[in-house]
Amino acid sequence: MFKNITVIILAVIVLISCGKGMQDETAATAAVESEPSVILIPVDSIGVEQGDSNYVMGGVEGVAFGPDGDIAVLDCGRSCVSIYSPHGEFQRRIGNRGNGPGELQSVTFLAISQDGHVYISGSGSSVFGVHAYDYFTGEWLESEHTFIPPSCLEGAEGNSYLRKTIGFEMQDGEPWLLISIARHAVGLQEPIQTYYEESIRFDLSDNVRMLELDWYGYDIAATADGAVYIAPRSTEEALVIAFDSTGQEKYRFELDLEPTARTEDEMEMERNILRAKAIASGENPAGMEPNQYKPLIRGLEIDGSGNLWVLQGGPSTPTFNVFDTTGEFLYTARVADNPPDGSTWRFYIDENGILAYAEDPASGFQKIYMLEAREQ
């Protein structure tokens, strides 16, 4: 069983009325007839290959903006969160490597709530689960044990956060994984609100799918007023489901995207990522062979206007379709200059700006990119 799985303020507010809307409250298809677009330009970065150890990344597993606009980087190599100013100057760290109370070992996901609670998934304080800290003081608040450390963490309103939790039970003599996506908070044993639940038969022979389910399986985003978006990772459908703050489904839509096969270079990049995540999960990385096809969706983000950014899984150049709060298409956003490792880029977007990093960097070392959106 798996054990684990600068900032430039986003200044482009695009008021566009073209595109095909998706107003149906139950289902709609995002068929975009024209594609107004913006370009995402890397304007600064944090990270060096050699030199000052505060800027050498040990292994980035997540980025986020803090409530004060500083940049938080989850560094699995150091088992901590490093904090940088909006201009990239190192400030401080939250957490450190060790086995004692408040100390961390293997860390995998990061979320920062609106009120400044830092949630880190992984092992620490002799617990497999989620570890909570105060963003401003760095104080360890608690560690919650879970069957498998949750994944897909996202900061949410107040002191809460979203996470995907995996449970386990036997059904008719067969093992099943119980998947839930819910909102949690420090000090609470039960979820505040559950949005999505699913049961999946556990198949030990399909180790890649089980590993991907442990680490990903779904993409999640939350707005400041409590709305939640969930996109199951799939090579067959590009579905986005929208929920209100009470957990009621508001609408869903499916993007008209075609399955895309990975190139040989992309297959090797994905192998590297799978191996790294298998090791972090305490699993044998040998024989990890990725799916030939990419997921149709591989990321959801919310900007400062509450718009939903859907990261397409197919293009090697990171490409978003952006929708308003009703699900109406607004524009496409693409990263400039076709980065060679673009198929492994992961993003964080909010009112403070756009952050990104490559899971398998072509340069051989990781950097945190700060991007600016510009109209074409």
BELQUI-V869434 format. One record per residue. N is the residue number from 1. RES is the residue in three letters. SS is DSSP state (~ for helix, > for strand, _ for the rest). PSI is psi in degrees with one decimal (NA if undefined). D_CENTER is the distance of its C-alpha to the mean C-alpha in Angstrom with 1 decimal. Layout:
<<N/RES/SS/PSI/D_CENTER> <N/RES/SS/PSI/D_CENTER>>
//
This chain:
<<1/MET/_/139.8/23.0> <2/PHE/_/138.6/19.6> <3/LYS/_/-19.7/19.4> <4/ASN/_/120.7/15.8> <5/ILE/_/NA/13.1> <6/THR/_/-129.7/19.0> <7/VAL/_/130.0/18.5> <8/ILE/_/127.7/20.1> <9/ILE/_/135.0/19.9> <10/LEU/_/100.4/18.8> <11/ALA/_/-0.6/22.5> <12/VAL/_/109.0/22.6> <13/ILE/_/104.0/23.4> <14/VAL/_/118.3/24.4> <15/LEU/_/93.6/27.0> <16/ILE/_/133.0/27.5> <17/SER/_/-8.7/29.4> <18/CYS/_/174.1/29.4> <19/GLY/_/167.2/27.2> <20/LYS/_/124.7/27.4> <21/GLY/_/165.9/26.3> <22/MET/_/76.8/24.8> <23/GLN/_/-14.6/26.6> <24/ASP/_/130.9/27.4> <25/GLU/_/-7.1/26.1> <26/THR/_/-41.3/25.8> <27/ALA/_/149.4/24.8> <28/ALA/>/161.3/24.8> <29/THR/>/130.4/24.1> <30/ALA/>/86.9/22.6> <31/ALA/_/100.7/25.4> <32/VAL/_/117.8/25.4> <33/GLU/_/-33.4/28.9> <34/SER/_/156.0/28.3> <35/GLU/_/82.5/25.3> <36/PRO/_/145.7/25.6> <37/SER/>/160.3/23.2> <38/VAL/>/162.2/22.0> <39/ILE/>/140.6/21.2> <40/LEU/>/116.7/18.5> <41/ILE/>/120.4/20.5> <42/PRO/>/122.0/19.4> <43/VAL/>/-14.4/21.8> <44/ASP/>/170.0/21.2> <45/SER/>/161.4/19.3> <46/ILE/>/130.5/19.2> <47/GLY/_/134.3/20.1> <48/VAL/_/157.7/23.2> <49/GLU/_/-41.4/24.4> <50/GLN/_/156.5/27.3> <51/GLY/_/-140.8/28.8> <52/ASP/_/121.4/27.7> <53/SER/~/-20.1/25.6> <54/ASN/~/-15.9/23.6> <55/TYR/~/2.3/22.2> <56/VAL/_/114.8/21.9> <57/MET/_/127.8/18.4> <58/GLY/_/-14.2/18.7> <59/GLY/_/98.4/15.4> <60/VAL/>/128.7/12.2> <61/GLU/>/4.9/9.2> <62/GLY/>/151.1/7.3> <63/VAL/>/156.3/8.7> <64/ALA/>/159.4/9.7> <65/PHE/>/139.6/13.1> <66/GLY/_/170.4/15.5> <67/PRO/_/-23.5/18.0> <68/ASP/_/3.6/20.5> <69/GLY/_/-4.6/18.5> <70/ASP/_/165.7/18.2> <71/ILE/>/125.2/15.3> <72/ALA/>/131.7/13.8> <73/VAL/>/119.3/12.8> <74/LEU/>/114.2/12.0> <75/ASP/>/105.7/14.7> <76/CYS/_/-23.3/15.2> <77/GLY/_/-36.6/18.6> <78/ARG/_/-8.1/19.9> <79/SER/_/53.3/18.2> <80/CYS/>/174.1/17.6> <81/VAL/>/120.7/15.7> <82/SER/>/135.4/17.6> <83/ILE/>/130.6/18.3> <84/TYR/>/151.6/19.5> <85/SER/_/167.6/21.4> <86/PRO/_/-20.0/20.4> <87/HIS/_/3.9/22.8> <88/GLY/_/9.3/21.3> <89/GLU/_/133.1/23.9> <90/PHE/>/136.5/23.0> <91/GLN/>/-54.1/23.6> <92/ARG/>/178.7/23.0> <93/ARG/>/151.1/21.0> <94/ILE/>/123.4/19.8> <95/GLY/_/164.9/20.7> <96/ASN/_/164.7/22.4> <97/ARG/>/136.4/23.1> <98/GLY/_/-178.9/25.6> <99/ASN/_/-1.5/26.6> <100/GLY/_/178.1/28.0> <101/PRO/_/129.1/26.8> <102/GLY/_/-2.7/23.7> <103/GLU/_/158.8/23.2> <104/LEU/>/156.4/20.4> <105/GLN/>/-97.6/20.4> <106/SER/>/120.9/17.4> <107/VAL/>/145.8/14.1> <108/THR/>/-31.1/10.7> <109/PHE/>/152.0/8.0> <110/LEU/>/139.5/8.6> <111/ALA/>/143.7/9.2> <112/ILE/>/121.7/12.2> <113/SER/_/168.6/14.3> <114/GLN/_/-37.2/16.7> <115/ASP/_/-3.0/19.5> <116/GLY/_/31.8/18.2> <117/HIS/>/129.1/17.3> <118/VAL/>/125.4/14.9> <119/TYR/>/128.5/13.3> <120/ILE/>/128.9/12.7> <121/SER/>/141.8/12.5> <122/GLY/>/-154.6/15.0> <123/SER/>/142.9/18.8> <124/GLY/>/157.9/20.9> <125/SER/_/32.2/24.0> <126/SER/_/29.0/25.2> <127/VAL/>/135.7/22.6> <128/PHE/>/118.3/19.8> <129/GLY/>/-131.8/17.4> <130/VAL/>/138.6/15.8> <131/HIS/>/128.9/17.4> <132/ALA/>/138.4/18.0> <133/TYR/>/159.3/19.4> <134/ASP/>/123.3/20.9> <135/TYR/_/-40.7/19.2> <136/PHE/_/-35.7/22.6> <137/THR/_/-18.8/24.8> <138/GLY/_/3.8/22.5> <139/GLU/_/134.2/24.3> <140/TRP/>/129.9/23.0> <141/LEU/>/-48.7/23.2> <142/GLU/>/166.0/22.7> <143/SER/>/130.2/21.1> <144/GLU/>/125.3/20.7> <145/HIS/>/137.2/21.4> <146/THR/_/161.3/19.7> <147/PHE/_/-48.9/20.7> <148/ILE/_/135.9/17.5> <149/PRO/_/127.2/15.0> <150/PRO/_/158.4/12.3> <151/SER/>/178.0/8.8> <152/CYS/>/41.7/5.6> <153/LEU/>/139.3/6.9> <154/GLU/>/132.5/7.2> <155/GLY/>/147.0/10.5> <156/ALA/_/-170.9/13.2> <157/GLU/_/153.7/16.9> <158/GLY/_/-132.2/19.4> <159/ASN/_/22.1/18.5> <160/SER/>/169.4/16.2> <161/TYR/>/158.9/12.6> <162/LEU/>/149.9/11.0> <163/ARG/>/156.4/10.3> <164/LYS/>/124.0/11.2> <165/THR/>/137.8/14.5> <166/ILE/>/124.8/16.7> <167/GLY/>/-176.8/20.5> <168/PHE/>/137.2/23.4> <169/GLU/>/159.5/26.9> <170/MET/>/130.8/29.8> <171/GLN/>/117.6/30.9> <172/ASP/_/40.4/34.3> <173/GLY/_/3.9/34.2> <174/GLU/>/144.4/30.8> <175/PRO/>/135.2/27.5> <176/TRP/>/145.3/24.7> <177/LEU/>/132.6/21.1> <178/LEU/>/112.4/20.5> <179/ILE/>/131.1/17.0> <180/SER/>/143.4/16.3> <181/ILE/>/117.9/13.6> <182/ALA/>/167.0/15.1> <183/ARG/>/131.8/15.3> <184/HIS/>/170.4/16.7> <185/ALA/>/158.1/18.4> <186/VAL/_/137.1/20.2> <187/GLY/_/-5.9/23.6> <188/LEU/_/127.6/23.1> <189/GLN/_/-30.6/23.5> <190/GLU/_/151.5/22.8> <191/PRO/_/148.3/19.9> <192/ILE/_/-42.1/20.7> <193/GLN/>/132.2/19.7> <194/THR/>/131.8/18.7> <195/TYR/>/-31.4/17.2> <196/TYR/>/137.8/17.0> <197/GLU/>/145.4/18.8> <198/GLU/>/148.8/19.7> <199/SER/>/135.2/21.8> <200/ILE/>/130.8/21.5> <201/ARG/>/132.3/24.3> <202/PHE/_/122.6/23.5> <203/ASP/_/97.1/24.7> <204/LEU/_/-23.9/25.1> <205/SER/_/-22.1/26.6> <206/ASP/_/71.2/23.3> <207/ASN/~/-30.1/21.5> <208/VAL/~/-46.7/18.9> <209/ARG/~/-40.6/17.9> <210/MET/~/-39.9/17.9> <211/LEU/~/-44.4/15.7> <212/GLU/~/-37.5/13.1> <213/LEU/~/-40.3/13.5> <214/ASP/~/-47.4/13.1> <215/TRP/~/-38.4/9.9> <216/TYR/_/-104.8/8.3> <217/GLY/_/-38.6/11.0> <218/TYR/>/152.6/9.2> <219/ASP/>/142.2/6.6> <220/ILE/>/144.1/7.2> <221/ALA/>/154.1/8.3> <222/ALA/>/142.8/11.4> <223/THR/_/167.8/14.4> <224/ALA/_/-25.9/16.8> <225/ASP/_/12.3/19.3> <226/GLY/_/-2.3/17.5> <227/ALA/_/148.6/16.7> <228/VAL/>/139.2/13.7> <229/TYR/>/137.5/12.4> <230/ILE/>/133.4/11.5> <231/ALA/>/109.4/11.5> <232/PRO/>/132.8/12.7> <233/ARG/_/124.3/12.0> <234/SER/_/147.9/15.5> <235/THR/_/1.0/17.9> <236/GLU/_/-29.0/20.4> <237/GLU/_/146.3/19.1> <238/ALA/_/74.3/16.7> <239/LEU/>/135.5/16.7> <240/VAL/>/130.6/15.0> <241/ILE/>/129.5/16.4> <242/ALA/>/134.5/16.9> <243/PHE/>/150.5/18.1> <244/ASP/_/-178.0/20.1> <245/SER/_/-16.1/20.0> <246/THR/_/-0.4/22.4> <247/GLY/_/3.2/20.3> <248/GLN/_/134.7/22.6> <249/GLU/>/128.5/21.4> <250/LYS/>/-46.6/22.3> <251/TYR/>/170.7/21.9> <252/ARG/>/153.0/20.1> <253/PHE/>/158.2/20.3> <254/GLU/>/126.7/19.9> <255/LEU/>/145.1/19.4> <256/ASP/_/79.2/22.3> <257/LEU/_/143.5/20.6> <258/GLU/_/140.9/22.4> <259/PRO/_/140.5/21.2> <260/THR/_/127.4/21.0> <261/ALA/>/146.1/22.2> <262/ARG/_/143.5/20.8> <263/THR/_/171.0/23.3> <264/GLU/~/-40.0/24.8> <265/ASP/~/-41.6/22.9> <266/GLU/~/-34.1/19.6> <267/MET/~/-41.8/20.7> <268/GLU/~/-39.3/21.5> <269/MET/~/-44.9/18.2> <270/GLU/~/-36.1/16.4> <271/ARG/~/-44.4/19.1> <272/ASN/~/-42.1/18.4> <273/ILE/~/-44.4/14.7> <274/LEU/~/-43.0/16.0> <275/ARG/~/-45.7/18.8> <276/ALA/~/-41.5/16.8> <277/LYS/~/-32.1/14.5> <278/ALA/~/-43.9/17.8> <279/ILE/~/-43.8/19.5> <280/ALA/~/-25.4/16.9> <281/SER/_/1.9/17.4> <282/GLY/_/22.4/21.1> <283/GLU/_/162.9/21.8> <284/ASN/_/119.4/24.1> <285/PRO/_/-6.8/22.3> <286/ALA/_/138.3/25.5> <287/GLY/_/9.6/25.6> <288/MET/_/111.2/21.9> <289/GLU/_/117.1/22.2> <290/PRO/_/160.9/19.3> <291/ASN/_/139.0/19.8> <292/GLN/_/-28.5/21.8> <293/TYR/>/146.4/19.9> <294/LYS/_/152.7/16.4> <295/PRO/_/144.9/14.2> <296/LEU/_/-33.5/15.2> <297/ILE/>/135.8/11.8> <298/ARG/>/26.9/8.6> <299/GLY/>/143.8/6.4> <300/LEU/>/135.9/7.4> <301/GLU/>/158.8/8.3> <302/ILE/>/127.1/11.5> <303/ASP/_/-176.9/14.2> <304/GLY/_/-16.1/17.2> <305/SER/_/3.8/19.2> <306/GLY/_/7.9/17.0> <307/ASN/_/147.0/16.5> <308/LEU/>/125.1/13.7> <309/TRP/>/117.9/12.3> <310/VAL/>/114.2/11.7> <311/LEU/>/117.2/10.8> <312/GLN/>/142.4/13.5> <313/GLY/_/-20.9/13.4> <314/GLY/_/-53.9/17.0> <315/PRO/_/138.5/17.9> <316/SER/_/-31.7/17.9> <317/THR/_/121.6/17.8> <318/PRO/_/124.7/14.4> <319/THR/>/127.7/15.5> <320/PHE/>/145.2/14.3> <321/ASN/>/129.6/16.5> <322/VAL/>/133.0/16.7> <323/PHE/>/150.9/18.2> <324/ASP/_/-174.7/19.9> <325/THR/_/-13.3/19.8> <326/THR/_/-3.1/22.3> <327/GLY/_/13.9/20.4> <328/GLU/_/132.5/22.8> <329/PHE/>/135.6/21.8> <330/LEU/>/-56.9/22.1> <331/TYR/>/170.9/21.4> <332/THR/>/143.2/19.6> <333/ALA/>/130.0/17.9> <334/ARG/>/145.7/18.0> <335/VAL/>/137.3/17.6> <336/ALA/_/156.1/21.2> <337/ASP/_/15.7/23.1> <338/ASN/_/66.8/21.3> <339/PRO/_/135.7/19.6> <340/PRO/_/-22.8/20.6> <341/ASP/_/19.9/17.3> <342/GLY/~/-28.7/15.5> <343/SER/~/-10.4/14.4> <344/THR/~/6.6/12.1> <345/TRP/>/137.4/10.7> <346/ARG/>/150.8/7.0> <347/PHE/>/157.8/7.1> <348/TYR/>/126.6/7.4> <349/ILE/>/131.5/10.3> <350/ASP/>/-162.1/12.8> <351/GLU/_/-16.7/16.5> <352/ASN/_/-20.9/16.8> <353/GLY/>/-154.0/15.6> <354/ILE/>/127.0/13.1> <355/LEU/>/151.3/11.6> <356/ALA/>/157.3/10.6> <357/TYR/>/156.6/11.4> <358/ALA/>/130.2/12.5> <359/GLU/_/-36.2/11.8> <360/ASP/_/82.6/15.4> <361/PRO/_/137.5/17.2> <362/ALA/_/-27.8/20.5> <363/SER/_/-15.0/22.2> <364/GLY/_/-8.0/21.8> <365/PHE/_/152.4/20.1> <366/GLN/_/145.0/16.8> <367/LYS/_/151.0/16.7> <368/ILE/>/119.4/14.6> <369/TYR/>/138.5/15.5> <370/MET/>/125.1/16.4> <371/LEU/>/151.5/17.0> <372/GLU/>/136.4/19.5> <373/ALA/>/128.6/19.9> <374/ARG/>/142.8/23.4> <375/GLU/>/143.6/25.5> <376/GLN/_/NA/27.0>>
//
